[in-house]
């Protein structure tokens, strides 16, 4: 069985002349089905990407459309085997991502580097960039077979070593998270502004621009040669190259080869050796070389095919991967350095300082969350209110680009559980709406010095009204600073009405903070910052690795009822002291 799908070239007279290289047809003409497959996969990826960002009719009132959880919007991310393997290593758990990774690698055994040559949207974008821009620029004359060809293997070793040490760095360099994150901070704001309104676009912070740098770097690498990222840097490509050692099909060259050099000219992966045989670790089975061969000497056949005597015999077409001990050692050292950097550079835990990021509802405990999150941005693009934004260096390198709730911009909507539905690694657990509404992601805290009501400047009930509208009823107004008359009775003419947070009802959604910031800070300029803010950390949020949040809330209520029935004072860490 032959796997060739390129157009059969017209008969040509063998020449071997150098000027034959100038008459090389385009890749579309040489292998149209390959380019068509790439175009379809890229179109599907972009369609799913923009579908998630499609605004709801009324995102603050109507329930979020549930069709988004049914169509596998993170399918491309789940097909990246490096993500699944690294997440399982870092979290020390065998997840379903391992099964998907195994299936993808097995498909790469049947058709070597199938993902790289046909499916990967980043590879297709790099091809388009090379064709449209990079080839028209002055490239650096970098030899194709320098020591940099081993970089991908060193980077793969670094990623796996870091994952084994508990540091998730795969999301920084793996192709699908890198692409998703880059598009999230470049194209997503444009779509939101055009389809909804420009006021719905969250303000860009420095971490947004930082997230776009890796994607820009991938494009810039094209100045060093066609598909330089895919050939020399991509660690997922290195994983597929290793799987190619077990290939069942391969590119073979018949003795009829006239050595015209066309195959070497069109091969962007540098998979054609100097003697026109195949570097199997680099070949993506795009079959463009077969489409430009003037004599049809290039065939893609089963490995055991001996129907003809191939050029130099099978023994001269080794499945070399170009591994070197230096590259692997450097990668392992880099992985250890990645563990040290993420754990010890910068504040890894600032709970003692009273600040921790407010994570999406359903997030597992923080240490486990940092090991499983691949910084792909899927949860951020699935959030209809755009309250999830990438974290900067507030918690050190370990938290870079992880999602957190920016309540100054928007709060977490009670009718949405999209973030958990699209997380590919289980860092955010998938919850139904009933479970999601029982999750505490933080605790609202009133800054009495800044609050308009507490300070007596003017009456303000924004947070109270917003909390009631969200259905939580976690903010109540009470009379404070009441003076006593001569008889020791409260004087109704004194005191102020001020909001207090009933903490056992508060889920930390941040809608109160968003309302206060939008009106009192942005619209009126009455405050420098919101007077009520959402805080997370020990004693303020619930982060279960498994189990039910509804059962947790019910267990809390049972304990309180039991203490009251026994006449014991009820101590609830969520309640303010003066309300206990």
C-alpha positions in Angstrom: 0.0 0.0 0.0 1.4 3.3 -1.0 0.5 6.5 0.7 1.3 9.0 -2.0 -1.2 11.7 -2.7 0.7 14.2 -4.7 0.1 14.8 -8.3 2.0 12.7 -10.7 4.5 14.9 -12.5 4.7 14.7 -16.3 7.4 12.6 -17.7 10.7 14.5 -17.8 14.0 13.8 -19.3 16.7 13.3 -16.7 19.0 16.3 -16.8 20.6 17.0 -13.4 21.2 20.6 -14.4 21.3 23.2 -11.7 18.8 25.5 -13.4 16.1 22.8 -12.9 15.8 24.0 -9.3 14.4 27.3 -10.5 11.4 25.6 -12.0 10.1 24.1 -8.8 6.3 24.2 -8.6 4.6 25.6 -5.5 3.7 23.4 -2.5 0.0 23.7 -3.4 0.6 22.4 -6.9 3.0 19.7 -5.7 0.9 18.3 -2.8 -2.6 19.8 -2.8 -4.1 17.4 -0.3 -1.5 18.2 2.2 -2.1 21.9 2.0 -5.8 21.3 2.0 -5.6 19.3 5.2 -3.5 22.0 6.8 -6.0 24.7 5.7 -9.0 22.7 7.1 -7.3 22.0 10.5 -6.3 25.7 10.8 -9.8 26.8 9.9 -11.4 24.5 12.5 -9.0 25.7 15.1 -9.8 29.4 14.4 -13.5 28.6 14.2 -13.5 27.1 17.6 -11.4 29.9 19.0 -13.7 32.6 17.8 -16.8 30.6 18.6 -15.8 30.6 22.3 -15.4 34.4 22.2 -18.8 34.9 20.5 -20.7 37.2 22.9 -24.0 36.2 24.5 -27.1 38.3 23.9 -27.0 39.5 27.5 -24.0 38.0 29.3 -24.8 39.6 32.6 -28.4 38.3 32.8 -29.0 35.4 30.5 -27.4 32.0 31.3 -24.2 31.3 29.3 -24.8 29.2 26.3 -24.1 25.6 27.1 -23.3 24.6 23.5 -19.7 25.7 24.2 -19.0 22.7 26.4 -20.4 20.2 23.8 -18.2 20.9 20.8 -14.7 20.2 22.2 -13.3 23.7 21.9 -10.0 22.6 23.4 -9.6 19.6 21.0 -6.4 21.0 19.5 -4.9 21.4 22.9 -5.8 17.9 23.9 -4.1 16.6 20.8 -0.8 18.1 21.9 0.9 15.0 23.6 3.5 17.1 25.4 0.9 18.9 27.3 -0.8 15.7 28.5 2.5 14.0 29.4 4.0 17.0 31.2 0.7 17.6 33.2 0.6 14.0 34.3 4.2 14.1 35.4 3.9 17.4 37.3 0.7 16.4 39.1 1.8 12.8 39.7 -1.6 11.6 38.4 -2.5 9.5 35.4 -5.1 11.5 33.6 -7.1 11.0 30.4 -4.7 13.3 28.7 -2.2 10.4 28.8 -4.5 8.2 26.8 -5.0 10.9 24.2 -1.2 11.5 24.0 -0.6 7.8 23.4 -3.2 7.7 20.6 -1.6 10.7 18.9 1.8 9.2 19.2 0.6 5.9 17.8 -0.9 7.8 14.8 2.6 9.3 14.3 4.0 5.8 14.1 1.6 5.1 11.2 2.3 8.4 9.5 5.5 9.9 10.9 5.0 13.4 12.4 1.4 13.4 11.2 0.5 16.1 13.7 3.4 18.4 12.6 2.8 18.0 8.9 -1.0 18.1 8.7 -2.7 19.1 12.0 -0.7 21.6 14.0 -2.2 25.1 13.5 1.1 26.8 14.6 3.0 24.9 11.9 0.5 26.0 9.3 0.7 29.6 10.4 4.5 29.4 10.3 4.2 28.1 6.7 1.9 31.0 5.8 4.3 33.5 7.4 7.3 32.0 5.5 5.4 32.2 2.2 3.9 35.7 2.7 6.6 37.6 4.7 9.8 35.8 5.7 10.9 34.7 2.3 10.7 38.3 1.0 12.9 39.5 3.8 16.7 39.3 4.1 17.3 36.1 6.0 20.4 35.3 8.0 22.5 32.7 6.2 22.5 30.0 8.9 23.7 26.5 8.0 20.8 24.1 8.3 22.7 21.3 10.0 24.4 23.2 12.8 24.4 22.3 16.5 21.0 24.1 16.9 19.3 21.1 15.3 19.6 19.4 18.7 17.9 22.3 20.6 14.5 20.7 20.4 15.7 17.5 22.2 17.4 19.6 24.9 14.2 21.6 25.3 12.1 18.4 25.5 14.4 17.0 28.2 14.1 20.3 30.1 10.3 20.3 30.0 10.0 16.7 31.2 12.7 17.1 33.9 10.9 20.2 35.2 7.6 18.4 35.1 9.1 15.5 37.1 10.3 18.1 39.6 6.8 19.5 39.9 7.2 22.6 37.7 4.8 22.9 34.7 6.8 24.8 32.0 5.4 22.9 29.0 2.8 25.6 28.5 5.5 28.2 27.8 7.0 26.3 24.8 4.5 23.7 23.6 3.0 24.8 20.3 -0.8 24.8 21.0 -0.7 26.7 24.4 1.8 29.1 22.9 -0.5 29.8 19.9 -3.7 30.0 22.0 -2.2 32.4 24.4 -0.7 34.6 21.7 -4.1 34.8 19.8 -5.9 35.5 23.1 -4.0 38.8 23.7 -3.9 39.9 20.0 -7.1 38.8 18.2 -9.5 38.2 21.1 -9.7 42.0 22.1 -10.4 42.8 18.4 -13.3 40.4 18.2 -14.8 41.5 21.4 -14.6 45.1 20.4 -16.1 44.6 17.0 -18.9 42.2 18.0 -19.9 43.6 21.4 -18.5 47.0 22.0 -15.0 48.5 22.7 -15.9 49.2 26.3 -16.1 45.5 26.9 -12.5 45.0 26.1 -10.4 44.6 29.3 -7.5 47.0 29.7 -4.2 45.7 28.4 -1.6 45.2 31.1 2.1 44.4 30.7 1.4 40.7 31.3 -0.8 40.7 28.1 2.1 42.0 26.0 4.5 39.6 27.7 2.2 36.7 26.7 2.4 37.7 23.0 6.3 37.7 22.9 6.7 33.9 22.5 4.4 33.8 19.4 6.3 36.8 18.0 9.5 35.0 18.6 8.3 32.0 16.7 7.6 34.2 13.7 11.0 35.9 14.0 12.8 32.6 13.9 11.7 32.3 10.3 14.5 34.8 9.5 16.9 32.0 10.4 15.4 29.6 7.9 12.1 28.1 6.8 10.2 26.5 9.7 13.1 27.1 12.0 10.8 26.7 15.0 9.5 23.4 13.8 12.9 22.0 12.8 15.0 23.1 15.7 13.1 24.4 18.7 9.6 22.8 19.1 9.8 20.2 21.9 6.5 18.6 20.8 8.2 18.0 17.4 11.1 16.3 19.2 8.6 14.0 20.8 7.2 13.0 17.4 10.7 12.6 16.1 11.4 10.0 18.7 8.1 8.3 17.9 9.3 8.2 14.2 11.9 5.5 15.2 9.0 3.1 15.4 7.5 4.2 12.0 5.8 1.7 9.7 5.9 4.0 6.7 8.8 6.0 5.3 10.0 8.1 2.4 12.1 6.1 -0.1 14.1 7.1 -3.2 14.5 4.9 -6.2 17.7 4.6 -8.2 16.0 6.5 -11.0 16.8 9.7 -9.1 18.6 12.2 -11.3 19.8 14.4 -8.4 18.2 17.5 -9.7 17.9 18.9 -6.2 14.3 20.0 -6.4 13.3 17.9 -3.4 15.9 19.6 -1.2 14.8 23.1 -2.4 11.1 22.5 -1.5 11.7 20.7 1.8 11.2 23.2 4.6 12.1 20.7 7.3 15.5 19.8 5.8 14.5 16.2 5.8 16.3 15.4 2.5 20.0 14.5 3.1 22.9 15.5 0.8 22.6 12.1 -1.0 18.8 12.7 -1.4 17.9 10.0 1.1 15.7 10.8 4.1 16.3 12.1 7.6 13.4 10.2 9.0 13.3 12.2 12.3 12.7 15.4 10.4 10.3 14.2 7.7 6.7 15.2 8.2 5.3 13.2 5.3 4.1 16.4 3.6 5.0 14.7 0.2 5.8 17.9 -1.5 9.2 16.5 -2.5 7.4 13.7 -4.3 5.2 16.1 -6.1 8.2 18.1 -7.6 10.3 15.1 -8.5 10.5 15.1 -12.4 11.0 11.3 -12.7 8.8 10.0 -9.8 11.7 8.5 -7.9 10.3 9.4 -4.5 7.7 7.1 -3.0 6.1 6.9 0.5 5.6 3.2 1.2 5.5 0.8 4.1 8.8 0.3 5.7 9.1 -3.3 4.7 8.3 -2.7 1.1 10.9 -4.3 -1.1 9.0 -4.3 -4.4 11.9 -2.4 -5.9 15.5 -1.7 -5.0 15.5 1.7 -3.3 18.4 4.0 -3.5 21.4 2.7 -1.5 19.1 0.2 0.2 17.2 0.5 3.5 20.3 0.4 5.6 21.5 3.8 4.3 18.2 5.5 5.3 18.5 5.3 9.1 16.0 6.8 11.5 18.5 9.1 13.1 17.2 11.6 15.5 20.3 13.6 15.9 20.4 13.2 19.7 23.5 14.1 21.5 24.5 13.6 25.1 25.3 17.3 25.4 21.8 18.3 24.3 20.1 15.9 26.7 22.4 16.9 29.6 21.9 20.5 28.9 18.1 20.0 28.8 18.1 18.1 32.1 20.1 20.9 33.8 17.7 23.4 32.2 14.7 21.5 33.7 16.2 21.5 37.1 16.9 25.2 36.7 13.3 25.7 35.7 12.1 24.0 38.9 14.4 26.2 41.0 13.3 29.4 39.2 9.6 28.8 39.5 9.8 27.8 43.1 12.4 30.1 44.6 12.6 33.2 42.3 10.0 35.7 43.4 7.3 35.3 46.1 5.9 31.8 45.5 3.4 32.3 48.4 2.2 35.6 49.7 -0.6 34.4 51.9 1.3 35.8 54.9 1.1 39.2 53.3 -2.7 39.0 52.9 -2.8 38.6 49.1 -3.2 35.5 46.9 -4.8 35.4 43.5 -8.5 34.6 43.3 -8.6 31.5 41.1 -11.5 30.4 38.9 -14.3 28.4 40.6 -13.4 24.7 40.8 -9.7 25.3 41.0 -7.7 22.6 42.8 -5.4 23.6 45.7 -2.8 26.1 44.8 0.3 23.9 44.7 -1.5 21.3 42.6 -3.0 24.0 40.4 0.4 25.4 39.5 1.6 21.9 38.6 -1.4 21.2 36.3 -2.1 24.5 34.7 -0.4 24.8 31.3 -1.1 28.5 30.8 -3.0 27.9 27.6 -5.6 30.6 28.1 -8.6 28.4 27.3 -10.4 29.4 30.5 -9.8 33.1 29.8 -11.2 33.0 26.4 -14.2 30.9 27.5 -15.1 33.5 30.3 -18.0 35.6 29.0 -17.4 38.5 31.3 -13.6 38.5 30.7 -13.0 38.5 34.4 -10.3 35.9 34.1 -7.0 37.5 33.1 -3.4 36.3 33.0 -1.4 36.7 36.2 1.9 38.5 36.1 4.8 38.1 38.5 2.8 38.9 41.7 3.4 35.4 43.0 6.7 34.8 41.2 7.5 32.9 38.1 5.4 29.9 39.2 2.2 31.9 38.7 3.1 33.6 35.4 0.2 33.6 32.9 -2.0 31.5 35.1 -5.7 32.7 35.3 -7.0 34.8 38.1 -10.1 36.9 38.7 -9.7 40.6 38.1 -12.7 41.8 40.0 -12.1 45.5 39.2 -13.0 44.7 35.7 -15.8 42.2 36.1 -17.1 39.6 38.5 -17.7 35.9 38.1 -21.2 35.3 36.8 -23.3 32.9 38.7 -24.8 31.3 35.6 -21.4 30.3 34.0 -19.1 27.4 34.6 -17.3 27.5 31.2 -13.7 27.7 32.7 -13.9 24.2 34.2 -15.5 22.7 31.1 -12.6 23.7 28.8 -9.6 23.1 31.1 -7.6 20.3 29.4 -5.6 19.2 32.5 -8.0 19.3 35.4 -6.4 22.3 37.0 -10.0 23.7 37.1 -12.6 21.0 37.8 -15.7 20.8 35.6 -18.7 21.7 37.7 -22.4 21.9 37.0 -24.1 25.2 37.8 -25.5 24.0 41.1 -22.0 22.9 42.3 -20.4 26.1 40.9 -22.7 28.3 42.9 -21.6 26.6 46.1 -17.9 27.3 45.5 -16.1 30.0 47.6 -13.4 31.5 45.5 -12.7 34.3 47.9 -14.2 36.7 50.5 -15.3 40.3 50.0 -13.7 42.7 52.4 -14.9 46.3 53.0 -12.2 49.0 53.3 -14.0 51.1 55.9 -11.6 54.0 55.5 -12.5 54.3 51.8 -16.1 53.2 51.8 -18.4 56.2 51.2 -21.0 54.9 53.7 -18.5 53.8 56.4 -16.7 57.1 56.3 -20.0 59.1 56.4 -19.3 61.0 53.2 -22.5 59.9 51.4 -24.9 57.0 51.4 -24.0 54.3 48.9 -25.7 51.0 48.4 -24.1 49.8 45.1 -22.4 46.7 46.6 -25.6 45.7 48.5 -27.8 46.0 45.4 -25.4 44.2 43.1 -25.1 41.3 45.6 -28.9 41.0 45.9 -29.2 41.0 42.1 -26.6 38.1 41.9 -28.8 36.1 44.3 -26.2 35.8 47.1 -27.5 38.3 49.7 -24.1 38.3 51.4 -24.0 42.1 52.1 -26.3 43.6 54.7 -26.6 47.2 55.9 -26.4 47.7 59.7 -26.4 50.8 61.9 -23.0 51.6 63.1 -21.5 54.2 65.5 -24.9 54.7 67.3 -24.6 56.8 70.4 -26.5 56.3 73.6 -28.8 58.9 75.2 -28.9 59.8 78.9 -31.0 56.8 79.7 -28.5 54.4 78.0 -30.8 53.8 75.0 -29.6 54.0 71.4 -30.2 57.4 69.8 -31.9 57.0 66.4 -30.5 60.3 65.3 -26.9 59.1 65.5 -24.9 56.6 63.6 -24.6 55.6 59.9 -25.9 52.8 57.7 -23.0 50.9 56.4 -22.5 47.6 54.5 -21.0 44.5 56.1 -20.2 41.2 54.5 -22.0 38.1 55.9 -19.1 35.9 55.1 -20.8 32.5 55.3 -22.9 33.6 52.4 -20.2 35.3 50.3 -18.7 33.2 47.5 -16.2 35.8 46.4 -17.6 36.4 42.9 -16.3 40.0 42.9 -19.5 41.5 41.4 -19.7 43.9 44.3 -16.1 45.1 43.7 -16.7 45.4 39.9 -19.8 47.6 40.5 -18.0 49.8 43.0 -15.0 50.2 40.7 -17.1 51.0 37.6 -19.3 53.6 39.3 -17.3 55.2 42.2 -13.8 54.9 40.6 -14.3 55.1 36.9 -17.5 57.0 36.3 -17.6 59.4 39.2 -14.0 59.5 40.3 -15.2 59.6 44.0 -12.6 56.9 45.0 -9.1 56.1 44.0 -9.9 52.3 44.1 -12.8 50.1 45.0 -13.9 50.2 48.6 -14.8 46.5 48.6 -12.4 44.0 47.3 -12.3 40.2 47.0 -9.5 38.4 48.9 -8.4 34.8 48.6 -6.0 32.7 50.7 -6.2 30.6 53.8 -9.6 30.7 55.4 -11.1 32.7 52.6 -11.6 30.2 49.8 -12.4 26.5 49.3 -10.2 24.5 46.9 -11.1 20.9 46.8 -9.1 18.4 44.7 -12.1 16.2 44.6 -15.5 15.8 46.1 -18.6 18.0 46.2 -18.9 21.6 47.3 -22.5 21.2 48.0 -21.7 18.5 50.5 -19.1 20.8 52.0 -21.6 23.6 52.5 -24.1 21.1 54.0 -21.5 19.7 56.4 -20.8 23.3 57.6 -24.5 23.9 58.2 -24.8 20.7 60.2 -21.9 21.6 62.4 -23.4 25.1 63.1 -26.8 23.6 63.9 -25.2 21.0 66.2 -23.3 23.6 68.1 -26.3 25.8 68.5 -28.4 22.9 69.8 -25.7 22.2 72.4 -25.7 25.8 73.5 -22.1 26.2 72.4 -20.8 29.5 70.8 -20.7 29.2 67.1 -17.3 30.0 65.8 -17.2 30.6 62.0 -13.9 31.7 60.5 -15.9 33.3 57.6 -17.8 35.7 59.8 -16.5 39.1 61.0 -15.9 39.2 64.7 -18.7 41.7 65.5 -21.3 39.4 63.8 -20.3 36.1 65.5 
